[in-house]
Amino acid sequence: MELSLRASLHEPNVPITSVCFPESGYVSMVAHMEDGEAAEVGLVGLEGLVGLPVLLGDSHSDLEAMVQCPGRR
């Protein structure tokens, strides 16, 4: 499955329905502030997975997972 530039794999405080193991490209973990600003707080590539809270027993994250470099999962 293709990972398109700027695609959101999961939104903050919305149930995570699946995890993603990127085979290429990378995904930014973005924190959105109360003042509307955003900051990249993590990066996931082929060594990791997107949706870690699900594996830790939670269904939500405070972060957005957004594709920063297209690739495949």
Secondary structure, DSSP 8 states (H G I E B T S, - for coil): -EE-TT-EEE-TTS-----B--SSSEEEEEEE-TTS-EEEEEEE-TTS-B-HHHHTT-S--SEEEEEEE-EE-
